[in-house]
Amino acid sequence: NKITVEVMTVDPTMPRGDGAVIENTSAIQISGYPAKLLTGYIGSVGGYMPQQFKQLVVERNGNYFVLTLYALGLRVTDSDISQIAQLMPEDIALFDEIAESMQIP
């Protein structure tokens, strides 16, 4: 429940009023596709728990394929809101493994 997969027509790397704080962006290749790797955190807007995230964005034919890892998961509602939850190394390893095996149409 810490990893989400989405397909959208809006570029998730563009700033939005209710969006995440993007601390770092880098261009990478993933499964042979050019991609953007984003890291940062989400705050408590919308009832979320403050937490780090790692996100992979691949643009193909006007669609954005987005794979995101959250430190806690988006459905967690009972964590300490005074601290930003950190990503765990084992979760990052799983995320990286999934990202490397992605097949994008």
N, C-alpha and C positions, 0 to 999 in steps of 0.2 A: 504493500500500500504506500510505499515511499516513492515509487516510480510511476510516472504518468506518460502516456503516449497520446499525442494530439495531432490532428491535421487541421490547419486553419488557412484562411486567405489573408489574414492580417499579419504583417511582419512583427513577431514578438520581440524583436530587438529594438523597435522604435519606442521612445518614451511615451508612457501613458500616465494619467493622473493617479490611477489606482494600481499602477504596475509595481513590479519588484525593483529593488535597488540593484543595478548591475555594476559590480565593482571591477570586473575584468572581462574583456572580450578578446578572443584570438581566432584567427583563421586557421583551420585544420582540414585534413582530408579524412573522411571516415567511410569505409567500405568503398573507396574509389570516388566518392562524391565530395565536392567542396562544401565545407560546413563552417558554422560559427560555434565556438564553445564559449558559453557565458557562465560566470560565477557571480554570486552575490547573496542577497538575502531578501526574504519577504518580511514585512512587519505584521502588525496586528490588524490592519485594515481588512474589513470583511469578516472578522472573527477568527482569522488565522493566528496560529502561534508563531512568534518570531523565530525564523530558522534560516539556515544557509540552504542554498540550492546550487546545483550544477545542471546546466541545460545545453543540449545539442540541438542546433537548428540547421536543417537542410532545406534549401529552396529548390523546388522543381516545378516547372510549368505553372507558375503562379500560386502554387501551394507551398505551405511551410510545414515540414514534418518536424515535430518537436518532441524530444525525449528529455524528461526532467526528473532529476533526483532531488527529493526534499529530505532534510535531516530527520523530520518527525513524521511526515505525511500530512496531507491536507485535511484529513478528518480528525486529527488530534485536537482536542479542545481543553485538555486539563494539564497543561504544562506551565512552567514558570514564564510569565510574559515579560519579566524584567531582564531576561537573558536571551540572547540569540543562540538557539540550539545549533550545535556544530555537526557537520557531516562525519560519519564514521568511516574509517578506512575500508572495512569489509563491504559497506554499501557502495562506496566509490568503485571498488574492484568489480562488483557485480554490474554496476552501471556501465563501466568501461567494456566489460565482456559483452553485454547486450548491444551496446553501440557498435562495436566492431562486427557484430553478426547481422546488423540491419540490412535489409534488402528494400530499396525504395523504387517503386514503379516509375 
